[in-house]
Amino acid sequence: MASSFTHFFLLSLVFLMISFFQLSSHQQLCHKDEYLALMQFKDSFVIERQASTCPKVNLWKSQGVDCCSWEGIWCDQNTSHVIGLDLSRSCLFGFINSSSNLFHLGHLQYLNLALNDFNFSKIPSAVGNLSRLTYLNLSSSFFFGQIPHEISKLSNLAKLDLSFNLDYSNQGLLELKELDLNNLALNLTKLEWLDLSFVRINSPTPKDLANMSSLTNLHFGQCGLLGKFPTNIFQLPKLQVLDLDNNWELRGSFPELDSHKQLSVLDVRNTTFSGELPISIGMLSSLEHFDVSSCSFSGLVPPSMGNLTKLQVLILANNSFKGEKVPLFPNLTQLIQIDLSLNQFTFNEVPSPLASLTHLMRISLYGNQITGHFPSWITNLINLRYLSLGLNMLNGSLPSLISRLKNLERFYVSYNNLSGIVEFDTFLELKSLKVLGLAFNNFSLVIKTPTNRTIPKFKVLGLSSYNLREFPNFLRNQSELNLLGLASNNIQGQIPSWILNLSASLWILDLSHNNFTSFEESCFVFSSSRLLYLDLSFNFLKGSLPIPPLSILFYLVSGNMFSGEIPSQFCNMTSLQVLDLSHNNLSGMMLQCFGNLSSMLVLNLEGNNLHGSIPETWETANKLKAIKMGQNNLQGRLPRSLGNCKMLEFLDLGRNKIKDTFPSWLGALSELRILILHSNKFYGTISMKVPETDFLFPKLRIIDLSNNGFVGTLPIDFFARWNAITDLDGKNATYLDAYNHHFMVNLIIIPYQFPYSMTITNKGEKMEYAKILEVFSAMDLSSNKFEGEILEIVGNLKGLQLLNLSNNILVGPIPTTLGFLANLEALDLSQNKLTGRIPTQLTRLNFLEVFNVSHNHLIGPIPRGQQFDTFQNSSFDGNLGLCEMPISRKCNYYNPEVLPPPSSTFEGNEDFGLLVEFSRKLVLLGYACGFLIGVVIGNIVFTRKREWFMKTFRIR
């Protein structure tokens, strides 16, 4: 039995050996050392998911001992050495370093480890041992740190992809410093594809890249490239893809592009590329994708772009392109996406040639100056998924057949002049619709929504300015909303508690400008929320402030009746950028932490009942651009740590009880444009000596120190060095603001601004400026105790539009140099002790609307001509020596004190001045001689001819 078994075993063994050798003669197994290296490499990682979703390495054992047959591996047919390894999307998790068995595969030519998780490992320097590599892809795999210099030794590389190694906040993890971009360009001369997207380079682009003549694809997205991009890179002969997006400090322009027949993708969005598009761009006959959005391009779109017949994506958004038409659409029959938003196009209609582009899936003309009716032909573009025509001047009504657009996902027409009745149910027929923006038009909205009707789950819903009187009931089930806009309606009563249920998905909630009075829940806390933007402004809400989530960026509750103290929870909101609690009834003291919130741009506490001192805790790292604390009861001194707010542009502390000397140390704030300190208890002289710096309010354009206790003479050193008040071109002036951006929510652009506003005495009245032009300049030093004369140097402030020196103790004449203030609109010198005449040079001020010199000691005739013919009597009251129009008192020209001054026509003519003086003396001499002769002759006549005199003049 045993011998027969032995015999059978030997026969079986022989058979197996014969079978093995027969198999070997047909297919050679992979090398054992490579087999072991691969298995050890696999075993060094955790496979994060099940074999069904990550089949490659999980199935290796079940696929036999021949690693050449494993999925993701291929071998040389002659030598059986492993030459290719594709482990992308293999769910590998763990660390990798230079001791890894992977680097024993010395014959590798292709290595792809993309889309795994190497847990913030550094790229091993041993990668340089794989000298035969022609393809290396380590993208999207959580590699971290410096890119090793050894990569530059891989001189056979044709493709290198290190892109999209990001942390959980989408910040790049890799750096290119020890190995710089120039070394790569010099050593990797065979490269055809280079992708360093999100690698932190932070250096200029080397010109040597232009010598890499094999390059077809060049990707440098969000790398921190600096300086000017070399134009000779555009001349690379085989270049097909050039992607430079999101390098905000990268400058450049397009050269002539007539030799680039192969270029199919050109993307420079979010850079500072500028200039005009060259006519030769129409020569890029292979171009399919062209994106120059958010750059600084200008001018007309060249008609030659109509020759780009393969173009599928055209994005020109957020530039300064202009024109009344864009004559390139009819030939672009392959166009899928067109985005001309946020430019200066002045079309008199939505371009009708778009109607023939039946492949269009996305149209965005948002934020231009397009007029005309809403186009009915839009309903024929049945492939359309995205339509944004908001922020234009369109009129008319929406077409009734809008429901034909069955594929429509986003429909945004907010901020137009559209009208007519809109049946909300029409949009419920669009089952794919996720974004609906109808706000700020003149629609009459009808919402019926039967309870049994299936309603799409919206992502964005804009229903502002519809005169709604209650919350639409269907909203309570909209659990996927990212943006809900119900501003400027007439919704009354309580804010319902089910809003909190929506907050799990809401990013933006705008309920401003309604008639809400309270919350349904007494403690309204967005605890489990992703909310970024909350606007409850201008309602009638009472009680304590609602507590926003820690994620909040914008918290706006201005113009309500909230009371109590500011909750300390705000100190934990480290992402907060705009906090507007103004014009409520809040009390207590300011939170000490406000100066420590490093992300905050705007702090507005104006118009409350806050008391105590301003905190001393303003840190150097803060980004504050605007601080408004006026109209409170704040006391004490100004904290010197405010000088740490290096980005501050606007500071308003007016109408408090602050007691301090003039804060000349604020002159070191190089960005400060507006300083308002009126109606406090400031005292002392104004000194402008800032020893720490050479700067002195270099950008200040508005200063209001009125209603304080300042004394002494007007500050000559301030006037002498106030360089910001110069002539500015107001033709293209914009408004000053701390925040002027556009949110992107589900590919829809949502505008948001925080413009600077102020209240200042202008033209004799307290005026509120809801917006302030950047060219506006004003100085108000009224209602103090300044003395001495008005300085002639004030005439150097040629950009000044408002000057108020009233209610002080100023003496002496009005300087003639004020006639040089050509932009002056309001001049108030009333309630002083000024003497002398009103200079005729002031008649040159063609923009002067308000002029007040009342209650001084001025004399002489009031000048005539230009604006002076429009001023009322009240402008000159209380000056007993003034005469002529518009007051009723006539000038006595026999009184030398009221003789008219020389005409400005002869200003500077000494001969004429002497002639006038000589004539005046002759007149006086004539008066004296005539009087003497008259008395003598009269006495003779009266004595000798008394009877004749009595009879002639009938004197008895």
Buried (B, 14 or more C-beta within 10 A) or exposed (E): EEEEEEEEEEEEEEEEEEEEEEEEEEEBBBBEEBBEBBBEBBEBBEBBEEEEEBBBBBEBEEEEEBBBBBBBBBBBEEEBBBBBBBBBBBBBBBEBBBEBBBBBBBBBBBBBBBBBBBBEBBBBBBBBBBEBBBBBBBBBBBBBBBBBBBBBBBEBBBBBBBBBBBEEEEEBBBBBEEBBBBBBBBBBBBBBBBBBBBBBBEBBBBEBBBBBEBBBBBBBBBBBBBEBBBBEBBBBEBBBBBBBBBBEEBBBBBEBBEEBEBBBBBBBBBBBBBEBBBBBBBBBBBBBBBBBBBBBBBEBBBEBBBBBEBBBBBBBBBBEBBBEBBBBBEBBEBBBBBBBBBBEBBBEEBBEBBBBBEEBBBBBBBBBBBBBEBBBEBBBBEBBBBBBBBBBEBBBBBBEEBBBBEBBBBBBBBBBEBBBEBBBBBBBEBEEBBBBBBBBBEBEBEBEBEEEEEBBEBBBBBBBBBEBEEBBEBBBEBEBBBBBBBBBBEBEBBBBEEBBBBBBBBBBBBBBBBBBBBBEBEEBBBEEBBBBBBBBBBBEBBBBBBBBBBBBBBBBBBBBBBBEBBEEBBBEBEBBBBBBBBBBEBBEBBBEBBBBBBBBBBBBBBBBEBBEBBBEBBEEEBBBBBBBBBBBEBBBEBBEBBBBBBBBBBBBBBBBEBBBBBBBBBBBBEBBBBBBBBBBEBBEEBEBEBEEEEBBBBBBBBBBBBBBEBBBBBBBBBBEBBEBBEEBEEEEEEBBBBBEEBBEBBBBBBBBEBBBBBBBBBBBEEEEBEBBBBBBBBBBBBBBEBBBBBBBBBBBBBBBBBBBBBBBEBBBBBBBBBBBBBBBBBBBBBBBEBBBBBBBBBBBBEEBBBBBBBBBBBBBBBBEEEBBEEBEEEBBBBBEBBBBBBBEBEBEEEEEEBBBBBEBEEEEEEEBEEEBEEEEEEBEEEEEEEEEEEEEEEEEEEEEEEEEBEEEEEEE
